[in-house]
Amino acid sequence: MTDEAERIKSYELVPLDGGGLDPFTAGSHIDLHLPNKMIRSYSLLNDQRERHRYVVAVNKDAASRGGSSFLHDHVRVGDTLTVSAPKNNFPLYEDAELSVLIAGGIGITPLLSMIRRLEFLGRRWDLFYAAKARAAAAFLDEIGSLRPNVHLNLQVDVDDERSGRMFDVASIVKQAPAQAHLYCCGPAPMLKAFEAAAADRPQNSVHVEYFQARETPVLEGGFEVRLARSNRTIAVEAGKTILDSLLEAGLTPNYACSQGVCGTCETRVLEGTPDHRDQYLSEEEQASNKTIMICCSGSRTRTLVLDL
């Protein structure tokens, strides 16, 4: 465990048997199964060539529901954690002529792994890194030590150093060359501004990674989910999500972030119309109504039939 910045710690995870870990690619994340029964997803920040360790960084969120606060307050060196195999919903396109990386706070973590990969490949990159204060900007020294002239590719934008002006995501997007691939990871308002600014760019060159939900989960209840494989029907009451209801019924669906961000709980829809509230599916995928994130989305129909 290492203190990386104010309220940010990194955690180096090594296998108990001393063997090699599953490979990963830049932009990947792993799920940590915490002793308090929570499952949380964190981006890998180390070099994808490494097989002896996974490294994640965690910001202690003031509004933590038990994930980041538990890691900061209770997990200690020598503890054993169960983690998932790496998954990548935010892949790096290695052949791009230029990669423009935009980070907000702890959103630097997947982008740091991308920078390591781009440096290894000799590819061009620019990083725009926004933080509340320099003391809260993790890994600046590490990025600065990559090579002597790294400052030519790095712009740090700190709230208390810009005299009240806002971090200008739109200008960064506008100035990026047409052939560049753009990546953004940070708080929801930054991602919203980034997506709006990049709306006219080719969709396959614009990449976002959400850490937090931008919409509230569906909690109205008043519908039922029929589980085709289990041959069970579960009522979803007001104040509960589909996931809550399934867990209370003794079922064990896959889930992790509980915010519709990581994609772990994606479930096939056989009948009915979901009320989508996730940040994982594209607009086209949501419109098809073929799958649903059961941790946050609900149903627009009285019954929703799921492949569970």
C-alpha positions in Angstrom: 0.0 0.0 0.0 1.3 3.5 -1.0 0.0 7.0 -0.3 -0.1 8.5 -3.8 -2.0 11.8 -3.1 -4.5 13.2 -0.7 -7.2 10.5 -0.1 -5.6 8.2 -2.8 -3.8 5.0 -2.0 -2.4 2.4 -4.4 -2.6 -1.3 -3.7 -0.2 -3.8 -5.1 -1.8 -7.3 -5.3 0.4 -10.4 -5.8 -0.6 -14.0 -6.1 -0.5 -16.2 -2.9 1.2 -19.0 -4.8 3.9 -16.8 -6.3 2.9 -17.7 -9.8 1.8 -15.6 -12.8 -1.4 -13.7 -13.0 -3.9 -13.6 -15.9 -2.8 -11.2 -18.6 -4.4 -7.8 -19.1 -4.4 -5.0 -21.6 -4.2 -1.2 -20.9 -7.6 0.1 -19.8 -8.6 -3.1 -18.0 -10.1 -3.4 -14.5 -10.5 -6.1 -11.9 -13.3 -6.7 -9.4 -12.2 -6.8 -5.7 -14.3 -9.0 -3.5 -14.1 -7.3 -0.1 -14.5 -8.9 3.3 -17.5 -6.7 3.9 -19.3 -8.7 1.1 -19.0 -5.8 -1.4 -17.6 -6.2 -4.9 -16.0 -3.1 -6.4 -14.2 -2.5 -9.7 -10.9 -0.7 -10.0 -8.7 0.0 -13.0 -5.3 -1.5 -13.4 -2.6 1.2 -13.6 0.6 -0.9 -14.1 2.3 -2.0 -17.2 0.4 -4.7 -19.1 3.6 -6.7 -19.6 3.7 -7.4 -15.9 2.4 -10.8 -14.8 3.6 -10.8 -11.2 1.2 -8.2 -9.8 -1.9 -6.1 -10.3 -1.8 -2.5 -9.1 -5.0 -0.4 -8.5 -5.5 3.0 -6.9 -8.5 4.0 -4.8 -9.8 7.5 -3.9 -11.5 7.6 -0.5 -14.8 9.0 -1.6 -16.6 11.2 0.9 -19.9 9.6 -0.3 -18.5 6.1 -0.2 -21.0 3.3 0.4 -18.5 1.0 1.8 -16.0 0.3 -1.0 -13.3 2.9 -1.0 -13.7 3.6 2.8 -13.3 0.0 3.6 -10.1 -0.4 1.6 -8.6 2.8 3.1 -9.7 2.1 6.7 -9.5 -1.7 7.1 -7.4 -3.4 4.4 -3.7 -3.7 5.4 -0.5 -5.1 4.0 -0.5 -8.9 4.2 -4.3 -9.2 3.9 -5.7 -11.6 1.4 -8.3 -10.5 -1.2 -10.2 -12.3 -3.9 -10.1 -10.6 -7.3 -11.6 -11.4 -10.7 -9.8 -11.9 -13.9 -9.1 -8.6 -15.7 -11.8 -7.3 -18.0 -11.5 -4.4 -20.5 -14.4 -2.1 -21.3 -12.1 0.8 -22.1 -9.5 -0.6 -24.6 -6.6 1.3 -26.1 -6.4 1.4 -29.9 -2.6 1.0 -30.3 -2.4 1.9 -34.0 -3.8 5.5 -33.6 -1.5 8.2 -34.9 -2.2 10.2 -31.7 -3.9 9.3 -28.4 -5.4 12.3 -26.5 -6.0 11.3 -22.9 -8.2 13.4 -20.6 -8.2 12.5 -16.9 -10.1 13.9 -14.0 -8.8 13.0 -10.5 -8.7 9.3 -9.9 -9.6 8.9 -13.6 -5.9 8.9 -14.2 -5.6 5.2 -13.3 -6.6 3.5 -16.6 -4.9 6.3 -18.6 -1.6 5.7 -16.8 -1.6 2.1 -18.0 -2.3 3.4 -21.5 0.6 5.8 -21.3 2.9 3.0 -20.2 1.8 1.0 -23.3 2.1 3.9 -25.7 5.6 4.6 -24.4 6.6 1.0 -25.0 5.2 1.1 -28.5 6.7 4.5 -29.3 3.3 6.0 -30.1 2.3 9.7 -29.7 0.1 10.7 -26.8 -1.0 13.9 -25.0 -2.3 13.9 -21.4 -4.6 16.6 -20.0 -4.9 16.0 -16.3 -7.4 17.9 -14.1 -7.4 17.8 -10.3 -8.8 19.8 -7.4 -5.2 20.6 -6.2 -1.7 19.4 -6.9 -1.7 17.5 -3.6 -4.7 15.5 -4.9 -3.1 14.7 -8.3 -1.7 11.2 -8.0 1.2 9.8 -10.1 2.5 13.2 -11.4 6.1 12.4 -10.4 5.8 9.0 -12.1 4.4 10.4 -15.3 7.1 13.1 -15.2 9.9 10.6 -15.0 8.9 8.6 -18.1 11.3 10.6 -20.3 13.2 13.9 -20.2 10.8 15.8 -22.5 7.5 14.4 -21.1 6.4 17.9 -20.2 5.7 18.5 -24.0 2.9 15.9 -23.8 1.6 16.7 -20.3 -0.8 19.5 -19.2 -1.9 19.6 -15.6 -4.9 21.8 -14.9 -5.5 22.4 -11.2 -8.7 24.0 -9.8 -6.9 26.4 -7.4 -4.4 27.5 -10.0 -6.7 28.6 -12.8 -8.3 31.7 -11.3 -11.9 30.4 -11.3 -12.1 29.3 -15.0 -13.5 25.9 -15.7 -11.4 23.0 -17.1 -12.1 23.4 -20.8 -12.8 19.9 -22.2 -14.5 21.3 -25.3 -11.3 23.2 -26.4 -9.2 20.1 -25.9 -11.6 18.1 -28.1 -11.8 20.8 -30.7 -8.0 21.1 -31.0 -7.4 17.4 -31.3 -6.5 16.3 -34.9 -9.2 14.5 -36.8 -7.3 11.2 -36.9 -6.7 11.1 -33.1 -8.3 8.7 -30.7 -9.7 10.5 -27.6 -10.1 8.9 -24.1 -11.7 10.5 -21.1 -12.1 9.1 -17.6 -13.2 11.2 -14.6 -16.2 12.5 -12.8 -19.6 12.4 -14.5 -19.8 16.2 -15.4 -16.5 16.0 -17.1 -17.6 12.9 -19.1 -20.8 14.6 -20.0 -19.0 17.6 -21.3 -16.5 15.4 -23.2 -19.3 13.4 -24.9 -21.1 16.6 -25.9 -17.9 18.1 -27.4 -17.0 14.9 -29.2 -20.5 14.2 -30.6 -19.5 15.0 -34.2 -16.3 12.9 -34.2 -16.3 9.3 -35.4 -17.8 7.2 -32.7 -15.1 4.6 -32.9 -12.4 7.2 -32.0 -14.1 8.5 -28.8 -13.8 6.4 -25.6 -15.1 7.0 -22.1 -14.9 5.2 -18.8 -17.4 5.9 -16.1 -16.5 5.3 -12.5 -19.9 6.6 -11.1 -23.5 6.5 -12.3 -24.8 9.6 -13.9 -28.5 8.5 -13.4 -30.3 7.3 -10.3 -31.3 3.7 -10.3 -34.9 2.7 -10.9 -36.5 2.2 -7.4 -40.2 2.6 -8.2 -40.8 -1.1 -8.2 -44.3 -2.5 -8.9 -43.3 -5.1 -11.5 -42.1 -8.7 -11.5 -39.2 -10.5 -13.1 -39.7 -14.0 -14.3 -36.5 -16.1 -14.4 -36.7 -18.4 -17.4 -33.9 -20.9 -16.4 -34.7 -20.9 -12.7 -38.5 -21.1 -13.3 -39.1 -18.5 -10.6 -41.0 -15.2 -10.4 -39.7 -12.4 -8.2 -41.7 -9.3 -7.2 -39.7 -6.1 -7.3 -41.1 -3.8 -4.6 -40.7 0.0 -4.3 -37.4 1.1 -3.0 -35.5 -1.9 -4.4 -33.6 -2.7 -7.6 -33.9 -5.9 -9.5 -30.6 -7.0 -8.1 -31.7 -6.2 -4.5 -34.8 -8.4 -5.0 -32.9 -11.3 -6.5 -30.3 -11.3 -3.7 -33.0 -11.2 -1.1 -34.7 -14.2 -2.7 -31.5 -16.1 -2.3 -30.2 -16.0 -5.8 -26.6 -15.2 -6.7 -26.4 -13.2 -10.0 -23.1 -11.7 -11.1 -22.6 -8.1 -10.0 -19.9 -5.7 -9.0 -20.2 -1.9 -9.1 -24.0 -1.7 -8.4 -24.1 1.5 -10.5 -24.5 0.3 -14.0 -20.9 1.1 -14.9 -18.9 -2.1 -15.0 -21.1 -4.4 -17.0 -20.7 -7.4 -14.7 -24.5 -7.8 -14.1 -25.5 -7.6 -17.8 -28.4 -10.0 -18.3 -30.2 -11.1 -21.4 -33.9 -10.0 -21.7 -36.2 -12.5 -23.2 -39.5 -10.6 -22.9 -40.6 -7.2 -21.7 -39.1 -3.7 -22.0 -36.3 -2.5 -19.7 -36.1 1.0 -18.2 -32.3 1.5 -18.8 -30.3 3.6 -16.4 -26.8 2.3 -17.0 -23.6 3.9 -18.5 -22.4 0.6 -20.0 -24.6 -0.1 -23.0 -24.5 2.2 -26.0 -27.7 4.0 -27.1 -28.2 1.5 -29.9 -27.8 -1.4 -27.4 -30.3 0.1 -25.0 -32.7 0.7 -27.8 -32.5 -3.0 -28.8 -33.6 -4.0 -25.3 -31.7 -7.3 -25.6 -29.9 -6.9 -22.3 -30.3 -5.1 -19.0 -28.1 -4.1 -16.1 -30.1 -5.5 -13.2 -28.2 -3.4 -10.6 -29.8 -0.1 -11.7 -32.3 -0.5 -14.5 -36.0 -1.4 -14.1 -38.9 -2.4 -16.3 -41.4 -0.4 -18.3 -43.7 -3.4 -18.5 -45.5 -5.3 -15.8 -43.3 -8.4 -16.3 -39.7 -8.7 -17.4 -38.5 -12.2 -18.4 -34.8 -12.6 -17.9 -32.3 -15.4 -18.9 -31.5 -16.4 -15.3 
